[in-house]
Amino acid sequence: MSAVDKPWAKDRAFVTAVRHEVENLIRRGNIFYWRARVPAAFIHCRPGSRLSLSLLCSDHRKAQIIGRKLNTRLAELKKHSKNMMTTRQQLQSLFEHERDKELERLDDICTMAKRNGRGGDVVEMELDLEVGWACQLLAKFGTRVELSLEDGCAGLA
């Protein structure tokens, strides 16, 4: 087997789907897809079935942001037992709605950045998102609660 025949080789011309840093994120062509396995806890879904959703974007960082958001939402649904009665179609429509919400939010950030002269700069968008998370944590917990990334922190719950 030569280096070109290996799927993990540097030349990936024959590989159609490539995994990225974010779990369940796949790129086919220039479009990113979120392809997650439906947890076994959802009893109305066939075991081993997958949710496949086009993220409708070709920007790697935007796709990572949306993929992380969808992964977080799936973990939240898995954690809460009252949501286990949903079907695969209900999950699909829920995640399509989440994707659309996140795309709209990222477009709003991009529009505001264009008004301020920083349009399309993905690094600036990421910084704006981090500042937004910090402001949300301050609004929720105030300045008297010390927050960190360690286990047991109230901000991680």
C-alpha positions, 0 to 999 in steps of 0.5 A: 500500500503506497502513501497515496492509497492510505486514507490518512495520507497527506494527499486526500484527493480520494477521501470524500469526508474528512473529520475536523477538530469538532466531534461530528463535523464532516466536510464534503466538498466545500460544505460542512455537515454535522453527522451525529449518532442518535443516543440510545436513550431516545427509545423511539429512534432506531438504535445506531441511527444518525442525524445528518444535517448540512450546516449551509456554510463553507467557513471552517470556523463558523462550522466549528462554532455551529457544530459545537453548539449542536453537540452541546444541545444534543448532550443537553437533550440526552441528559434530560429524561423528559426529552427521550420520547422524541422521534428522529424526525422531531430531533432532525427538525429541532437541530435544523432550527438550532442550526438556523438560529446559530447561522442567523446569530453569526450573520448578525455578528458579521453584519455588526462587524461590517458596520464597524469596519471589521467585516468577515474577519473570523478571528474578530468574530471569535473574540466577539463571541468570547466577550459575549459569553463573558458578558452572559456569565457576568449577567448570570453570576455577577462579579462576586462569584469566582468562575474558572474552568475547573470541575465544580465551577458554577459557570460550567453547569 
